[in-house]
Amino acid sequence: MGKYFGTDGFRGEANVQLKVDDAFKVGRYVGWYYGRDHKAKIVIGKDTRRSSYMFEYALVAGLTASGADVYLLHVTTTPSVSFAVRTEDFDCGIMISASHNPFYDNGIKLLNGNGQKIEAEIEERIEAYIDGEIEELPLARKEDIGRTIDFASGRNRYIGYLISIPSRDFKKVKVGLDCANGSSSAIAKSVFEALQAKTYVINNNPDGTNINTNCGSTHIEVLQKYVVDNGLDIGFAYDGDADRCIAVDHRGNIIDGDKIMYVCGKYLKEQGKLKGNTVVTTIMSNMGLYKSLEREGINYEQTAVGDKYVAENMLANGYSIGGEQSGHIIFSRYAATGDGILTSLMVMEACVDKKSTLCDLAKEMKVYPQVLRNVRVADKKTARENPKVAEAVDAAAKALGDTGRILVRESGTEPVIRVMVEAETDELCHKYVDSVVDVMKAEGLIVG
């Protein structure tokens, strides 16, 4: 991770960690970098946060000042920006979003010409430019100054693409969608209605400050209640920029990213479409997923946390499906990055084709008890490398042995240390998470 860019872009509280000047400089560098030998074409999308407009205009100013032409998708999803970059010959895509974070945060995600997270070396150069370590870039003049083009049609093409993917319709299926008052508000309902599902939508009235507030994939209990209370067959909850999806079955059970990978991985194998007979996960996936995949004769690989690392592994090896427990799922045949709406379509197709409920498909995977605690710290590296913290982690790992595991890692997007324990019982999970967090408290590492 760099100074500003984490695993999912440059993120922080708007006008605090992420300022308008930063966005302008990102635009200046990106416009110059991609326009060194031709007129650069950059496409921008944004989520529904109030500050997204501010950052959009700052990015546009920087990009056009460097000579780039900028195409605006307006409010849309991260995967739609990725789709546009891949299919419309753009040099780069930019998504303005802080994903599942509160509305007052925002972020700048950069996508390369393949629609994937941009290379780390380019992020490093942008950071150096922001910090004044690179000489000032030339400004475009006269007819070389860039233009801004309305590109709402690009979002419509993405909607059409999603509708074309399923091989069957969803007629008579009652589907609940929680749009998190975010990007999917402008897209998801249209897709499911076009596929003839009986579509029920909540949290699709964004006002700039209600994105992710008691809704969406980070507050799945809202959708659970809605599905059960209304007798729906299935439900899907998205995050702010709709690159992740968590499902709910008709009984209100949560079907997280691990269970989605199991259901879809097994289905793809049955269809002869699971390339390499492998599912790609991160180290945070539940032990139950691995044991279930082994039972089905499916291989798996593990990467560092972050869908960018999953995508890199899949691209290098040609695998079909991979993702994270949080609901970032990549289906490489159709997309270059995690896509929440696409994920929900793939889950729907498995259920409809097999004439089965999601409950029945997912119950085959036993979930091992897992406790994850996010600990806000003053400095992530100092907290993680503290000798007494390291001793506590080692002690917990030895005590768990082969019947569990402990992972302590830095968040890629927040000043947070994540402490995760899997074990045979909830009591053991809490015991060993507490054993590490208590040491952090004693060492004065925790803030807030």
C-alpha angles and dihedrals in degrees: 000000000000133000094272106005117074129178091296106034136278104327138171145109110317112259090004112065093358112044135183090248089057091053091049091052092047087054092046093052097042092048092050096042096053094037100056094107104015143014104290120229116205127179122206132196130177141194126231101273115127091236093053091084091052092052092043092058092045092051091047091051092051095044096048091043087059091049102259125139110230126209116200121213090177116203106007144124129280092242090053089058089050090050092050093050092050097045105032102050098249120161094219142356128218125198119192106209144110091212110213096359123113118281094258091063122075139176147196116229118190122205125194127225090279092057093250131120108290121259117274093235091061090049088052091053091049090051090051090051092049089052093049094248092125122063117257114282122237117261120231115247138202112338091358093072109109129251132225117229128192106236104176087132088070090064090051091053089053091052089051090049092053091049090053095055106074114079092214138031126253097230115168093007111128107220128185120205126194106196095186089228084278143107097313089063088082097047121018100071092051092052096050094043090051088055088053098246117150093247125203116184132194133179095023099129105091118190100176096262105052100066110131090355106143090329145078130040093328091058100039092159088078093060092041091059093042094052094048096042092051098040094240124170097225142348138208128200123197133195127236098285095027098238091125135051135194117191133211123204124220091270093054096255116150115243104195129189094279093055091044089054090049094049095044095038091054091045092050090051091052088051092049090243102110100109114214088004085260139127117201117219138166125246089261095068117116120264087233090067092055094048091048093049090049090052090054092048093248121141124221139198129203128218136180115282113282131077089241089068091047089051092049091052092047093049093048093050104029095240122167105218138022140143153127136290088245090069103264098138124173123203101189095197089066109021144023096217141028112298120187097194092046089050091054090050091052092050090049092051092052091051095045095044093048092041088229138124120250087239091062094044095049100040091076088074114078112210118218114222109267132182121193121185123188111212118195110220138179093236124012098203093048092049095047094046096044106129095226092048089050090051091052091050092050091048091052092048092052092048092050094048115167094339096071146353143224127217125188116183144153120257112245093215109030140041088260139122113212116213113192129179129182119192143146093273138027089238092060091046092054092043095057096038088053091048090062099037091050090056090050089053092048090051092052093241098128123086131193 
